[in-house]
Amino acid sequence: MQDWLAGFAAEIGTTPPTREELDMLLELAGVAARAAERPAAPITCWLVGRAGLDPRDALAVGQRLAGDSEANSS
């Protein structure tokens, strides 16, 4: 996966995510998929990039929204 990310990043003129950023984005994708539906995962990560958010901050937002969603469905 690292080779793909490095190559893709180079092609679009940026750097690949650090290991920590990658872990946060993958966790966020999991949160989004469980809180909504699977297609929400990649789109959520796209929104993070578009907004220029730090993955750690984005994960916190995702976890809060997922918690709100669970509380409202109970």
C-alpha positions as a Python dict, from the first residue, in 0.01 Angstrom:
ca = {
    (1, 'M'): (0, 0, 0),
    (2, 'Q'): (284, 240, 81),
    (3, 'D'): (423, 208, -273),
    (4, 'W'): (83, 288, -425),
    (5, 'L'): (33, 588, -196),
    (6, 'A'): (383, 721, -264),
    (7, 'G'): (341, 684, -639),
    (8, 'F'): (-6, 838, -643),
    (9, 'A'): (106, 1126, -421),
    (10, 'A'): (400, 1197, -651),
    (11, 'E'): (172, 1199, -956),
    (12, 'I'): (-62, 1456, -800),
    (13, 'G'): (219, 1670, -662),
    (14, 'T'): (199, 1604, -290),
    (15, 'T'): (350, 1379, -26),
    (16, 'P'): (198, 1056, 101),
    (17, 'P'): (49, 1041, 449),
    (18, 'T'): (275, 960, 740),
    (19, 'R'): (211, 630, 917),
    (20, 'E'): (21, 818, 1191),
    (21, 'E'): (-191, 1008, 936),
    (22, 'L'): (-263, 685, 751),
    (23, 'D'): (-373, 514, 1072),
    (24, 'M'): (-603, 807, 1159),
    (25, 'L'): (-756, 811, 808),
    (26, 'L'): (-816, 436, 812),
    (27, 'E'): (-978, 461, 1153),
    (28, 'L'): (-1194, 751, 1032),
    (29, 'A'): (-1297, 547, 728),
    (30, 'G'): (-1407, 268, 961),
    (31, 'V'): (-1605, 508, 1179),
    (32, 'A'): (-1780, 654, 873),
    (33, 'A'): (-1859, 310, 730),
    (34, 'R'): (-2013, 192, 1057),
    (35, 'A'): (-2199, 516, 1132),
    (36, 'A'): (-2352, 553, 785),
    (37, 'E'): (-2275, 300, 513),
    (38, 'R'): (-1961, 174, 344),
    (39, 'P'): (-1951, 429, 60),
    (40, 'A'): (-1931, 705, 322),
    (41, 'A'): (-1575, 596, 410),
    (42, 'P'): (-1385, 717, 102),
    (43, 'I'): (-1603, 1026, 61),
    (44, 'T'): (-1543, 1121, 426),
    (45, 'C'): (-1167, 1095, 369),
    (46, 'W'): (-1201, 1304, 53),
    (47, 'L'): (-1384, 1570, 253),
    (48, 'V'): (-1099, 1573, 506),
    (49, 'G'): (-851, 1642, 228),
    (50, 'R'): (-1070, 1902, 65),
    (51, 'A'): (-1113, 2085, 395),
    (52, 'G'): (-741, 2058, 473),
    (53, 'L'): (-811, 1903, 812),
    (54, 'D'): (-552, 1721, 1015),
    (55, 'P'): (-655, 1352, 1020),
    (56, 'R'): (-649, 1348, 1402),
    (57, 'D'): (-896, 1638, 1418),
    (58, 'A'): (-1113, 1479, 1150),
    (59, 'L'): (-1120, 1151, 1342),
    (60, 'A'): (-1239, 1335, 1653),
    (61, 'V'): (-1521, 1494, 1453),
    (62, 'G'): (-1616, 1158, 1302),
    (63, 'Q'): (-1621, 986, 1640),
    (64, 'R'): (-1834, 1264, 1787),
    (65, 'L'): (-2082, 1248, 1500),
    (66, 'A'): (-2095, 867, 1518),
    (67, 'G'): (-2163, 892, 1892),
    (68, 'D'): (-2437, 1148, 1833),
    (69, 'S'): (-2587, 919, 1568),
    (70, 'E'): (-2587, 621, 1806),
    (71, 'A'): (-2743, 827, 2085),
    (72, 'N'): (-3021, 950, 1856),
    (73, 'S'): (-3104, 598, 1734),
    (74, 'S'): (-3142, 456, 2086),
}
